[in-house]
Amino acid sequence: MPPSEIESWVEDARKALGGLKDWEKPRVINTDKAPTYGIAIRQLKAEGKCPKTTQHHRVKYLNNVVEADHGKLKQLIRPVRGFKTMKTAYATIKGFEVMRALRKGQSNIFNLSKDITGEARIVERAFGVGPCAMSEAMALVKTRLDGAMA
């Protein structure tokens, strides 16, 4: 690996770890098998930016899942031809991700009513336009309790 890649990763890790309190710093760092990460983590430990007790676990195909997801997202974004502002980029990508989560069933645990209105509420909550999940859950519990009492 070129030294520039190592320095780049070390700089990013310094920024990420710099604002953390001691109790927030990671006990384990999982990376793929690229040799850059091991060198960089040793360097961070030597500088005192990363606790000496932090373990480094190398997982052979760790990035494959992330890269596979990234490729699908790029396919969706390509027809949009870029974004004018960060706000529109954030909203559009968030929308793509929410819809993919719904399609793959990853949001079923949050769908309280287990129907299309529950999915609509998930989308509303993701964009901050609907009621909070706790108030909905309490209303659902109240409705069911009232039905059981009757």
Residue, then its C-alpha position, 0 to 999 in steps of 0.5 A: m500500500p502506498p504511504s499516502e493511503i495509510e496517512s489518509w486512513v490515519e488522518d480520518a481515524r484521528k478525526a473520528l477518534g479525536g472527539l470521543k471520550d475514553w469510554e466511547k473509544p472502540r474496544v474492537i475495530n473490524t476492517d477488511k484484510a488490507p494491510t493499510y489498516g493494521i499499520a494505521i492502527r498500530q500508528l494510532k496506538a503509538e500516538g495514544k489516539c487509540p487505546k492500547t487494548t483495542q483489538h483489530h479484527r480482520v474480516k476477509y470480505l467485510n467491504n463486499v456487503v458495503e460495496a454491493d449496497h453502494g453499487k445498487l445505490k449508484q444505479l438508482i442515482r445515475p438517472v438523476r444526474g447528480f444533485k444541486t445541493m447537499k439537502t436534495a442529495y440527502a433527501t433523495i438517497k434517504g428516500f432510496e434507502v427507506m424504499r429499499a428497506l421496505r422492499k427487502g422487509q428490513s423495516n417489518i419490526f417497525n411496522l406496528s400495524k403490519d399493513i400499508t399504513g404502517e409502511a407509510r408511517i415509516v416513510e413519514r417518520a424517516f423524513g420527520v413529517g409524521p408522529c413519533a413512533m412512541s406516541e403511535a405505539m402508545a395509541l395502538v396499545k391503548t386501542r387494543l386495551d380498550g378493545a380487550m376491556a369491552 
